[in-house]
Amino acid sequence: QVQLVESGGGFVQAGGSLRLSCAALSRAVSSYAMGWFRQAPGKEREFVAAISWIGDNTLYADSVKGRFTISKDNAKNTLFLQMTSLKPDDTAVYYCAAKEVTYTAAYYALTAYTAYDHWGQGTRVTVSS
């Protein structure tokens, strides 16, 4: 079982940047596909970005493509989301997610909410206009 702890959220003006971190405790996440999701008030949780276990293949939601970058440091068991050119529509609670995968799925970045087994508690991002 892996415990995920997000940090780095906060309040920022439109056009600003934030870097979210997700620390994986209890276990290394080197064999995990990982992703970021977000949930805005009154809306369903939505996919933001994902990264594969091997090869660091990435996928992004169209709404964040070109502005957000997902990355991970396996040695530090940490996932990151660098967010730039933030917009008020990016305001949400951001969640880190992990899915232990086998070699058959090692190169896939997973975009489906239901694909993930482990979730963090979330970190809030508020972007003012």
ABEGO torsion letter per residue (X at the ends): XBBBBBBGBEBBBBGBBBBBBBBBBGBBAAABBBBBBBBBBGBBBBBABBBBABGGBBBBBAAABGABBBBBBAAAGBBBBBBBGBBAAABBBBBBBBBBBBAAAAABBBABAAABABBBAEBBBBBBX
